[in-house]
Amino acid sequence: MTIKNKMQTHFKVYKPYGMLSQLSSNNKKQNSKKRFLRELYQFPTGIMPVGRLDEKSEGLILMTTDGKLSDTINRSGIEKEYFAQLDGQITEEAIKRLQSGVEIGFEKTKYTTKACVAKVIESPCLPSPNTNIRLNRHRPNSWVSIVLTEGKNRQVRKMTAAVGYPTLRLVRVRIGNIGLDDLKPGDVLMLTALD
């Protein structure tokens, strides 16, 4: 990813759990009851999030005033890496199924995900989870890294559930070569370059 127009503005944001990955909503009730990215920073006019994370997911969101860049990231197969904490100790067989693609529900039909990189990882060094996340301390759980080049609605959650290991906590840690690094939930960092 390279900035072609240096007049555009770009940020990386650690979207916290419980926040929508948009600046506002046309729904007045939602505007008064939900949390939005606008509460984190006084973003410039014309800024937009690149892709989405669902309300119960957290991690890296890119914000840009460059519509072409946003479209390129969303449509060109740029890698997005997620760390998912799963309910149960995932098996090698389940990892292989994730890697080769699994069938999930999407827009009232069935969809088979593209092949992806999936592997078991040690518990990553992340900020403490939101207290609303139900992490059952009495059951075993495991962490996986999943790298996708597509982005369907709630895809990682649907994929891990399809192989029998529901996602308890989901954190996007990378988009292309831009990482979450040491950002904490709610942090916003202006980027001087995307390359």
Stockholm file with secondary structure:
# STOCKHOLM 1.0

chainA/1-195         MTIKNKMQTHFKVYKPYGMLSQLSSNNKKQNSKKRFLRELYQFPTGIMPVGRLDEKSEGLILMTTDGKLSDTINRSGIEKEYFAQLDGQITEEAIKRLQSGVEIGFEKTKYTTKACVAKVIESPCLPSPNTNIRLNRHRPNSWVSIVLTEGKNRQVRKMTAAVGYPTLRLVRVRIGNIGLDDLKPGDVLMLTALD
#=GR chainA/1-195 SS CCCSCTTSCEEEEEECTTEESSSCCSCHHHHHHSEEGGGTCCCCTTCEEESCCCTTCEEEEEEESCHHHHHHHHHTTCCEEEEEEEESCCCHHHHHHHHHCCEEEETTEEEECCCCEEEEECCCCCCCCCTTSCCCTTSCEEEEEEEESCCCTTHHHHHHHHTTCCEEEEEEEEETTEECTTCCTTCEEEESCCC
#=GC SS_cons         CCCSCTTSCEEEEEECTTEESSSCCSCHHHHHHSEEGGGTCCCCTTCEEESCCCTTCEEEEEEESCHHHHHHHHHTTCCEEEEEEEESCCCHHHHHHHHHCCEEEETTEEEECCCCEEEEECCCCCCCCCTTSCCCTTSCEEEEEEEESCCCTTHHHHHHHHTTCCEEEEEEEEETTEECTTCCTTCEEEESCCC
//
